[in-house]
Every structure is written in C-alpha cells, then in structure tokens.
Amino acid sequence: MTLDALVMLSGALVAFLSVAGFPPSIYKPLFFIIGVFVIALGIVVRRRRGEWETAQRRLEALTPSDASAGHSMPSHESHEAPDPHKVV
C-alpha cells in the first residue's frame, strides 16, 4: 500500500469515527492515535523525498551533460529514480 493511500485511509477512518456515534471516551483516543500515525507518515515522506533528491543530484553529477559528451543518451539507457511515495 502506498503512503498516499494510507493517508486517505486514515482520513476516511477519522470521517467515519466522527459520525459513527461512538462515545467520546472511545473516539478521542482513536483520533489521537490516527493523528500520530499521520505525523509518522509525514516524517517518512519527508525523509524519502530527501533521499530521492540526494540520489537525483548524485545521478546528475555522474551523468555527462549532452554538450560535454557530444551526443545524447539513448532513451533506453535513461536512469529513473525510485518512487518516493511507495511503501517498502
């Protein structure tokens, strides 16, 4: 499951709990737990984005530019960075 799907699932759970009719003693702790979970997902996304940007900079430093190499890189040899939103 991807990180964006987990965030949407958390939002759906919050929406469900707010109208489900549970007493406050049940849904208030669940809101807190879901909030901590969403914060943790945000931290994971920021760390992965930072790792992805660092990998992109390293790749750009290692890949010769078209002007200095004298030719362009064929499309089948292009390097694609991993998706930073994919849950491992």
Rosetta constraint file for C-alpha pairs under 8 A:
AtomPair CA 1 CA 5 HARMONIC 6.43 0.50
AtomPair CA 1 CA 6 HARMONIC 7.01 0.50
AtomPair CA 1 CA 86 HARMONIC 7.46 0.50
AtomPair CA 1 CA 87 HARMONIC 6.17 0.50
AtomPair CA 2 CA 6 HARMONIC 6.47 0.50
AtomPair CA 2 CA 85 HARMONIC 6.19 0.50
AtomPair CA 2 CA 86 HARMONIC 4.84 0.50
AtomPair CA 2 CA 87 HARMONIC 5.01 0.50
AtomPair CA 3 CA 7 HARMONIC 6.33 0.50
AtomPair CA 3 CA 41 HARMONIC 6.92 0.50
AtomPair CA 3 CA 45 HARMONIC 7.65 0.50
AtomPair CA 3 CA 85 HARMONIC 5.62 0.50
AtomPair CA 3 CA 86 HARMONIC 6.29 0.50
AtomPair CA 3 CA 87 HARMONIC 5.99 0.50
AtomPair CA 4 CA 8 HARMONIC 6.26 0.50
AtomPair CA 4 CA 85 HARMONIC 7.00 0.50
AtomPair CA 5 CA 9 HARMONIC 6.05 0.50
AtomPair CA 6 CA 10 HARMONIC 6.12 0.50
AtomPair CA 7 CA 11 HARMONIC 6.27 0.50
AtomPair CA 7 CA 38 HARMONIC 6.50 0.50
AtomPair CA 7 CA 41 HARMONIC 7.52 0.50
AtomPair CA 8 CA 12 HARMONIC 6.16 0.50
AtomPair CA 9 CA 13 HARMONIC 6.18 0.50
AtomPair CA 10 CA 14 HARMONIC 6.26 0.50
AtomPair CA 10 CA 34 HARMONIC 6.52 0.50
AtomPair CA 10 CA 38 HARMONIC 7.31 0.50
AtomPair CA 11 CA 15 HARMONIC 6.19 0.50
AtomPair CA 12 CA 16 HARMONIC 6.07 0.50
AtomPair CA 13 CA 17 HARMONIC 6.05 0.50
AtomPair CA 14 CA 18 HARMONIC 6.20 0.50
AtomPair CA 14 CA 31 HARMONIC 6.76 0.50
AtomPair CA 14 CA 34 HARMONIC 7.65 0.50
AtomPair CA 15 CA 19 HARMONIC 6.79 0.50
AtomPair CA 16 CA 20 HARMONIC 5.82 0.50
AtomPair CA 17 CA 21 HARMONIC 7.43 0.50
AtomPair CA 17 CA 22 HARMONIC 7.13 0.50
AtomPair CA 17 CA 27 HARMONIC 6.37 0.50
AtomPair CA 18 CA 27 HARMONIC 7.62 0.50
AtomPair CA 22 CA 26 HARMONIC 6.35 0.50
AtomPair CA 22 CA 27 HARMONIC 6.30 0.50
AtomPair CA 23 CA 27 HARMONIC 6.59 0.50
AtomPair CA 24 CA 28 HARMONIC 5.49 0.50
AtomPair CA 25 CA 29 HARMONIC 7.09 0.50
AtomPair CA 26 CA 30 HARMONIC 6.68 0.50
AtomPair CA 27 CA 31 HARMONIC 6.04 0.50
AtomPair CA 28 CA 32 HARMONIC 6.41 0.50
AtomPair CA 29 CA 33 HARMONIC 6.26 0.50
AtomPair CA 30 CA 34 HARMONIC 6.06 0.50
AtomPair CA 31 CA 35 HARMONIC 6.01 0.50
AtomPair CA 32 CA 36 HARMONIC 6.28 0.50
AtomPair CA 33 CA 37 HARMONIC 6.22 0.50
AtomPair CA 34 CA 38 HARMONIC 6.20 0.50
AtomPair CA 35 CA 39 HARMONIC 6.24 0.50
AtomPair CA 36 CA 40 HARMONIC 6.20 0.50
AtomPair CA 37 CA 41 HARMONIC 6.27 0.50
AtomPair CA 38 CA 42 HARMONIC 6.24 0.50
AtomPair CA 39 CA 43 HARMONIC 6.35 0.50
AtomPair CA 40 CA 44 HARMONIC 6.30 0.50
AtomPair CA 41 CA 45 HARMONIC 6.19 0.50
AtomPair CA 42 CA 46 HARMONIC 6.24 0.50
AtomPair CA 43 CA 47 HARMONIC 6.21 0.50
AtomPair CA 44 CA 48 HARMONIC 6.12 0.50
AtomPair CA 45 CA 49 HARMONIC 6.01 0.50
AtomPair CA 45 CA 84 HARMONIC 7.09 0.50
AtomPair CA 45 CA 85 HARMONIC 6.68 0.50
AtomPair CA 46 CA 50 HARMONIC 6.17 0.50
AtomPair CA 47 CA 51 HARMONIC 6.24 0.50
AtomPair CA 48 CA 52 HARMONIC 5.98 0.50
AtomPair CA 48 CA 84 HARMONIC 5.40 0.50
AtomPair CA 48 CA 85 HARMONIC 7.64 0.50
AtomPair CA 49 CA 53 HARMONIC 6.10 0.50
AtomPair CA 49 CA 84 HARMONIC 5.76 0.50
AtomPair CA 50 CA 54 HARMONIC 6.16 0.50
AtomPair CA 51 CA 55 HARMONIC 6.15 0.50
AtomPair CA 52 CA 56 HARMONIC 6.17 0.50
AtomPair CA 52 CA 81 HARMONIC 6.97 0.50
AtomPair CA 52 CA 82 HARMONIC 7.29 0.50
AtomPair CA 52 CA 84 HARMONIC 6.43 0.50
AtomPair CA 53 CA 57 HARMONIC 6.25 0.50
AtomPair CA 54 CA 58 HARMONIC 6.25 0.50
AtomPair CA 55 CA 59 HARMONIC 6.08 0.50
AtomPair CA 55 CA 81 HARMONIC 7.42 0.50
AtomPair CA 56 CA 60 HARMONIC 6.12 0.50
AtomPair CA 56 CA 81 HARMONIC 6.91 0.50
AtomPair CA 57 CA 61 HARMONIC 6.17 0.50
AtomPair CA 58 CA 62 HARMONIC 6.26 0.50
AtomPair CA 59 CA 63 HARMONIC 5.98 0.50
AtomPair CA 60 CA 64 HARMONIC 7.68 0.50
AtomPair CA 64 CA 68 HARMONIC 6.65 0.50
AtomPair CA 64 CA 69 HARMONIC 6.04 0.50
AtomPair CA 65 CA 69 HARMONIC 6.13 0.50
AtomPair CA 66 CA 70 HARMONIC 5.91 0.50
AtomPair CA 66 CA 71 HARMONIC 5.58 0.50
AtomPair CA 66 CA 72 HARMONIC 5.17 0.50
AtomPair CA 66 CA 73 HARMONIC 7.54 0.50
AtomPair CA 67 CA 71 HARMONIC 7.25 0.50
AtomPair CA 73 CA 77 HARMONIC 6.67 0.50
AtomPair CA 73 CA 78 HARMONIC 7.01 0.50
AtomPair CA 74 CA 78 HARMONIC 6.91 0.50
